[in-house]
């Protein structure tokens, strides 16, 4: 098991009602999310910058 820090960009337009679920589902592609935070949002493109700590098996 390893712990890794990642940064991703994600379009949040379609996920506004369930943004937390959409982010966690996206992060699971890399491992189990331990914690995450939205660090920036581009209002023109609705792209969010997300920093996360994940656990990889």
LINQUINOR-V938421 format. One record per backbone hydrogen bond with DSSP energy under -0.5 kcal/mol. CO is the residue of the C=O (numbers start at 1). NH is the residue of the N-H. E is the energy in kcal/mol with one decimal. If there is no record, write none. Layout:
co=[CO	CO]
nh=[NH	NH]
e=[E	E]
This chain:
co=[2	4	6	8	10	10	13	15	16	18	19	20	21	22	23	24	26	27	27	31	32	35	37	37	40	41	42	42	46	46	47	48	48	49	49	50	51	52	53	53	54	54	55	56]
nh=[56	54	52	50	12	48	16	18	19	22	23	24	25	26	27	28	29	30	31	33	55	53	39	51	49	43	46	47	12	48	42	10	50	39	40	8	37	6	34	35	4	56	32	2]
e=[-3.1	-2.9	-2.7	-3.0	-0.5	-3.1	-0.8	-0.8	-0.6	-2.1	-2.4	-2.2	-2.4	-2.1	-2.6	-1.5	-1.4	-2.0	-1.0	-0.6	-2.6	-2.7	-0.7	-2.5	-3.0	-0.8	-2.1	-0.8	-2.7	-0.5	-2.7	-2.2	-0.5	-2.5	-1.1	-2.7	-2.4	-2.8	-3.3	-1.4	-2.6	-0.5	-2.6	-2.4]
